[in-house]
Amino acid sequence: MNIEEIISKCIKGDRKSQKELYNYFKNDLFNLSLKYCSCLSDAEDNLQDSFIEIFSSIKKYNYKGSFEGWMKRITINKAIDKYKKSIKNSSNEPYLFVDDTNFDTEEEVLEISVDVILELVQKLPNQYRIVFNLYQLEGNSHKEIASLLNISEGTSKSNYHRAKLILREEITIMQKKNHKIIKPA
């Protein structure tokens, strides 16, 4: 059965097709959730909530563009919504000093394994990790990120800059401890 047939049957509420769709995409969407959530259990919750939204909104999918992209957008938006809700419900999230200074965009080029980078990104504070992922992995502009997260464009730039500083510091520490982070030649 092809994906269009599965989608068509999911629209009709066919449980077998829903299970097939879930099994086909669960790993990709879980890995995506891990990039935006602070821990494994949050990523699992986000995956579950995303599929609930996917199945309840599948009638709205109009077969224009990538279905996988449509599901990824739902998954990312669910993670962002949870992040926004956690900020409203928690006073533990630090208030950020926003410096609207234009940051130097010159990047150091290091050959580091993807697994190490993802592990380090996962350890970033929530606000830095989400901005970093939206900017670096999803290709959103700071203006788009500001709109998504209800923050200023300057805060988005500042959070991205601070995420890079933390990552650079962690990489330096790992290099000093002689961890193998460089890809083999």
Short mmCIF file of the C-alpha atoms (twelve columns), coordinates in Angstrom:
data_MODEL
# 
_entry.id   MODEL 
# 
loop_
_atom_site.group_PDB 
_atom_site.id 
_atom_site.type_symbol 
_atom_site.label_atom_id 
_atom_site.label_alt_id 
_atom_site.label_comp_id 
_atom_site.label_asym_id 
_atom_site.label_seq_id 
_atom_site.Cartn_x 
_atom_site.Cartn_y 
_atom_site.Cartn_z 
_atom_site.pdbx_PDB_model_num 
ATOM 1   C CA . MET A 1   0.000   0.000  0.000  1 
ATOM 2   C CA . ASN A 2   1.391   3.435  -0.882 1 
ATOM 3   C CA . ILE A 3   1.337   6.489  1.368  1 
ATOM 4   C CA . GLU A 4   -1.626  8.126  -0.416 1 
ATOM 5   C CA . GLU A 5   -3.722  5.006  0.196  1 
ATOM 6   C CA . ILE A 6   -2.668  4.924  3.848  1 
ATOM 7   C CA . ILE A 7   -3.543  8.621  4.260  1 
ATOM 8   C CA . SER A 8   -6.901  8.068  2.572  1 
ATOM 9   C CA . LYS A 9   -7.723  5.186  4.914  1 
ATOM 10  C CA . CYS A 10  -6.504  7.180  7.957  1 
ATOM 11  C CA . ILE A 11  -8.907  9.971  6.970  1 
ATOM 12  C CA . LYS A 12  -11.687 7.381  7.165  1 
ATOM 13  C CA . GLY A 13  -10.478 6.375  10.659 1 
ATOM 14  C CA . ASP A 14  -9.054  2.982  9.679  1 
ATOM 15  C CA . ARG A 15  -7.080  1.825  12.764 1 
ATOM 16  C CA . LYS A 16  -4.887  -0.588 10.810 1 
ATOM 17  C CA . SER A 17  -3.773  2.213  8.482  1 
ATOM 18  C CA . GLN A 18  -3.165  4.521  11.444 1 
ATOM 19  C CA . LYS A 19  -0.944  1.879  13.002 1 
ATOM 20  C CA . GLU A 20  0.878   1.419  9.694  1 
ATOM 21  C CA . LEU A 21  1.433   5.176  9.379  1 
ATOM 22  C CA . TYR A 22  2.612   5.365  12.989 1 
ATOM 23  C CA . ASN A 23  5.055   2.476  12.570 1 
ATOM 24  C CA . TYR A 24  6.423   3.928  9.352  1 
ATOM 25  C CA . PHE A 25  7.121   7.432  10.713 1 
ATOM 26  C CA . LYS A 26  7.529   6.974  14.486 1 
ATOM 27  C CA . ASN A 27  11.341  6.742  14.474 1 
ATOM 28  C CA . ASP A 28  11.868  9.859  12.351 1 
ATOM 29  C CA . LEU A 29  9.388   11.899 14.368 1 
ATOM 30  C CA . PHE A 30  10.799  10.613 17.660 1 
ATOM 31  C CA . ASN A 31  14.320  11.659 16.612 1 
ATOM 32  C CA . LEU A 32  12.921  15.050 15.654 1 
ATOM 33  C CA . SER A 33  11.189  15.304 19.040 1 
ATOM 34  C CA . LEU A 34  14.484  14.528 20.775 1 
ATOM 35  C CA . LYS A 35  16.020  17.596 19.143 1 
ATOM 36  C CA . TYR A 36  13.412  19.881 20.646 1 
ATOM 37  C CA . CYS A 37  12.610  18.248 23.984 1 
ATOM 38  C CA . SER A 38  14.757  18.343 27.083 1 
ATOM 39  C CA . CYS A 39  14.667  14.634 27.877 1 
ATOM 40  C CA . LEU A 40  13.648  11.228 26.582 1 
ATOM 41  C CA . SER A 41  10.296  11.142 28.373 1 
ATOM 42  C CA . ASP A 42  9.371   14.602 27.037 1 
ATOM 43  C CA . ALA A 43  10.269  13.435 23.520 1 
ATOM 44  C CA . GLU A 44  8.076   10.350 23.961 1 
ATOM 45  C CA . ASP A 45  5.193   12.537 25.165 1 
ATOM 46  C CA . ASN A 46  5.721   14.900 22.253 1 
ATOM 47  C CA . LEU A 47  5.655   12.011 19.778 1 
ATOM 48  C CA . GLN A 48  2.379   10.757 21.273 1 
ATOM 49  C CA . ASP A 49  0.802   14.219 21.227 1 
ATOM 50  C CA . SER A 50  2.021   14.777 17.676 1 
ATOM 51  C CA . PHE A 51  0.404   11.612 16.388 1 
ATOM 52  C CA . ILE A 52  -2.837  12.483 18.152 1 
ATOM 53  C CA . GLU A 53  -2.752  15.828 16.340 1 
ATOM 54  C CA . ILE A 54  -1.755  14.191 13.040 1 
ATOM 55  C CA . PHE A 55  -4.637  11.733 13.162 1 
ATOM 56  C CA . SER A 56  -7.165  14.335 14.264 1 
ATOM 57  C CA . SER A 57  -5.992  16.810 11.580 1 
ATOM 58  C CA . ILE A 58  -5.232  14.425 8.736  1 
ATOM 59  C CA . LYS A 59  -8.419  15.516 6.942  1 
ATOM 60  C CA . LYS A 60  -6.810  18.951 6.579  1 
ATOM 61  C CA . TYR A 61  -3.827  17.572 4.663  1 
ATOM 62  C CA . ASN A 62  -4.405  18.598 1.048  1 
ATOM 63  C CA . TYR A 63  -1.762  16.449 -0.695 1 
ATOM 64  C CA . LYS A 64  0.227   19.579 -1.554 1 
ATOM 65  C CA . GLY A 65  3.820   19.360 -0.465 1 
ATOM 66  C CA . SER A 66  5.410   16.575 1.496  1 
ATOM 67  C CA . PHE A 67  3.226   14.635 3.910  1 
ATOM 68  C CA . GLU A 68  6.310   13.892 5.992  1 
ATOM 69  C CA . GLY A 69  7.092   17.616 6.085  1 
ATOM 70  C CA . TRP A 70  3.533   18.309 7.211  1 
ATOM 71  C CA . MET A 71  3.928   15.789 10.060 1 
ATOM 72  C CA . LYS A 72  7.334   17.215 11.003 1 
ATOM 73  C CA . ARG A 73  5.859   20.705 11.231 1 
ATOM 74  C CA . ILE A 74  3.152   19.397 13.597 1 
ATOM 75  C CA . THR A 75  5.804   17.636 15.703 1 
ATOM 76  C CA . ILE A 76  7.980   20.741 15.972 1 
ATOM 77  C CA . ASN A 77  4.987   22.954 16.737 1 
ATOM 78  C CA . LYS A 78  3.873   20.585 19.516 1 
ATOM 79  C CA . ALA A 79  7.341   20.813 21.101 1 
ATOM 80  C CA . ILE A 80  7.338   24.607 20.806 1 
ATOM 81  C CA . ASP A 81  3.854   24.819 22.330 1 
ATOM 82  C CA . LYS A 82  4.976   22.711 25.305 1 
ATOM 83  C CA . TYR A 83  8.037   24.901 25.715 1 
ATOM 84  C CA . LYS A 84  5.888   28.062 25.723 1 
ATOM 85  C CA . LYS A 85  3.517   26.486 28.243 1 
ATOM 86  C CA . SER A 86  6.419   25.487 30.496 1 
ATOM 87  C CA . ILE A 87  7.685   29.072 30.512 1 
ATOM 88  C CA . LYS A 88  4.263   30.370 31.542 1 
ATOM 89  C CA . ASN A 89  3.906   27.736 34.272 1 
ATOM 90  C CA . SER A 90  7.415   27.874 35.649 1 
ATOM 91  C CA . SER A 91  9.452   30.512 37.323 1 
ATOM 92  C CA . ASN A 92  12.531  28.274 36.999 1 
ATOM 93  C CA . GLU A 93  13.241  29.437 33.441 1 
ATOM 94  C CA . PRO A 94  15.862  32.175 33.694 1 
ATOM 95  C CA . TYR A 95  15.072  35.625 32.409 1 
ATOM 96  C CA . LEU A 96  17.405  36.532 29.627 1 
ATOM 97  C CA . PHE A 97  19.352  39.707 29.186 1 
ATOM 98  C CA . VAL A 98  18.820  40.660 25.570 1 
ATOM 99  C CA . ASP A 99  21.707  42.289 23.801 1 
ATOM 100 C CA . ASP A 100 20.711  43.413 20.319 1 
ATOM 101 C CA . THR A 101 24.335  43.603 19.238 1 
ATOM 102 C CA . ASN A 102 24.977  42.153 15.810 1 
ATOM 103 C CA . PHE A 103 26.910  38.978 16.372 1 
ATOM 104 C CA . ASP A 104 29.885  37.922 14.332 1 
ATOM 105 C CA . THR A 105 28.624  35.221 12.007 1 
ATOM 106 C CA . GLU A 106 32.059  33.881 11.206 1 
ATOM 107 C CA . GLU A 107 32.055  30.234 12.216 1 
ATOM 108 C CA . GLU A 108 34.884  27.944 13.166 1 
ATOM 109 C CA . VAL A 109 34.857  24.820 11.075 1 
ATOM 110 C CA . LEU A 110 35.458  21.630 13.026 1 
ATOM 111 C CA . GLU A 111 34.839  18.083 11.938 1 
ATOM 112 C CA . ILE A 112 32.779  16.654 14.764 1 
ATOM 113 C CA . SER A 113 30.601  13.582 14.656 1 
ATOM 114 C CA . VAL A 114 26.882  14.237 14.349 1 
ATOM 115 C CA . ASP A 115 26.169  12.079 17.405 1 
ATOM 116 C CA . VAL A 116 28.423  14.223 19.580 1 
ATOM 117 C CA . ILE A 117 26.877  17.458 18.335 1 
ATOM 118 C CA . LEU A 118 23.337  16.172 18.873 1 
ATOM 119 C CA . GLU A 119 24.266  15.035 22.367 1 
ATOM 120 C CA . LEU A 120 25.692  18.466 23.170 1 
ATOM 121 C CA . VAL A 121 22.703  20.278 21.652 1 
ATOM 122 C CA . GLN A 122 20.387  18.095 23.743 1 
ATOM 123 C CA . LYS A 123 22.117  19.359 26.902 1 
ATOM 124 C CA . LEU A 124 21.546  23.042 26.080 1 
ATOM 125 C CA . PRO A 125 19.035  24.951 28.217 1 
ATOM 126 C CA . ASN A 126 15.568  24.789 26.651 1 
ATOM 127 C CA . GLN A 127 15.421  28.289 25.218 1 
ATOM 128 C CA . TYR A 128 18.868  27.971 23.612 1 
ATOM 129 C CA . ARG A 129 18.254  24.463 22.253 1 
ATOM 130 C CA . ILE A 130 14.955  25.371 20.629 1 
ATOM 131 C CA . VAL A 131 16.295  28.534 18.995 1 
ATOM 132 C CA . PHE A 132 19.455  26.722 17.880 1 
ATOM 133 C CA . ASN A 133 17.448  23.901 16.290 1 
ATOM 134 C CA . LEU A 134 14.949  26.202 14.615 1 
ATOM 135 C CA . TYR A 135 17.721  28.350 13.166 1 
ATOM 136 C CA . GLN A 136 20.420  25.807 12.395 1 
ATOM 137 C CA . LEU A 137 18.440  22.655 11.602 1 
ATOM 138 C CA . GLU A 138 15.151  24.015 10.274 1 
ATOM 139 C CA . GLY A 139 16.550  27.098 8.535  1 
ATOM 140 C CA . ASN A 140 14.150  29.592 10.120 1 
ATOM 141 C CA . SER A 141 15.142  33.235 10.273 1 
ATOM 142 C CA . HIS A 142 15.419  34.997 13.618 1 
ATOM 143 C CA . LYS A 143 12.299  36.949 12.694 1 
ATOM 144 C CA . GLU A 144 10.386  33.679 12.138 1 
ATOM 145 C CA . ILE A 145 11.738  32.207 15.380 1 
ATOM 146 C CA . ALA A 146 10.734  35.335 17.285 1 
ATOM 147 C CA . SER A 147 7.213   34.994 15.946 1 
ATOM 148 C CA . LEU A 148 7.016   31.263 16.732 1 
ATOM 149 C CA . LEU A 149 8.275   31.649 20.298 1 
ATOM 150 C CA . ASN A 150 6.729   35.053 21.084 1 
ATOM 151 C CA . ILE A 151 10.126  36.603 21.776 1 
ATOM 152 C CA . SER A 152 11.957  39.499 20.193 1 
ATOM 153 C CA . GLU A 153 14.239  39.023 17.231 1 
ATOM 154 C CA . GLY A 154 17.104  40.228 19.431 1 
ATOM 155 C CA . THR A 155 16.346  37.531 21.998 1 
ATOM 156 C CA . SER A 156 16.393  34.916 19.246 1 
ATOM 157 C CA . LYS A 157 19.797  36.149 18.060 1 
ATOM 158 C CA . SER A 158 21.093  36.301 21.617 1 
ATOM 159 C CA . ASN A 159 19.865  32.789 22.440 1 
ATOM 160 C CA . TYR A 160 21.405  31.418 19.245 1 
ATOM 161 C CA . HIS A 161 24.688  33.151 19.995 1 
ATOM 162 C CA . ARG A 162 24.737  31.837 23.560 1 
ATOM 163 C CA . ALA A 163 23.928  28.315 22.346 1 
ATOM 164 C CA . LYS A 164 26.935  28.481 20.029 1 
ATOM 165 C CA . LEU A 165 29.136  29.725 22.866 1 
ATOM 166 C CA . ILE A 166 28.028  26.886 25.138 1 
ATOM 167 C CA . LEU A 167 28.561  24.328 22.386 1 
ATOM 168 C CA . ARG A 168 31.993  25.747 21.581 1 
ATOM 169 C CA . GLU A 169 32.927  25.630 25.281 1 
ATOM 170 C CA . GLU A 170 31.727  22.029 25.621 1 
ATOM 171 C CA . ILE A 171 33.670  20.985 22.526 1 
ATOM 172 C CA . THR A 172 36.793  22.650 23.898 1 
ATOM 173 C CA . ILE A 173 36.367  20.821 27.208 1 
ATOM 174 C CA . MET A 174 35.912  17.529 25.385 1 
ATOM 175 C CA . GLN A 175 38.991  18.168 23.280 1 
ATOM 176 C CA . LYS A 176 41.020  18.898 26.394 1 
ATOM 177 C CA . LYS A 177 39.811  15.674 27.968 1 
ATOM 178 C CA . ASN A 178 40.998  13.899 24.835 1 
ATOM 179 C CA . HIS A 179 37.571  12.641 23.826 1 
ATOM 180 C CA . LYS A 180 37.362  11.482 20.240 1 
ATOM 181 C CA . ILE A 181 35.028  13.984 18.664 1 
ATOM 182 C CA . ILE A 182 36.783  14.379 15.362 1 
ATOM 183 C CA . LYS A 183 35.581  12.180 12.540 1 
ATOM 184 C CA . PRO A 184 38.121  9.621  11.413 1 
ATOM 185 C CA . ALA A 185 39.789  10.561 8.135  1 
# 
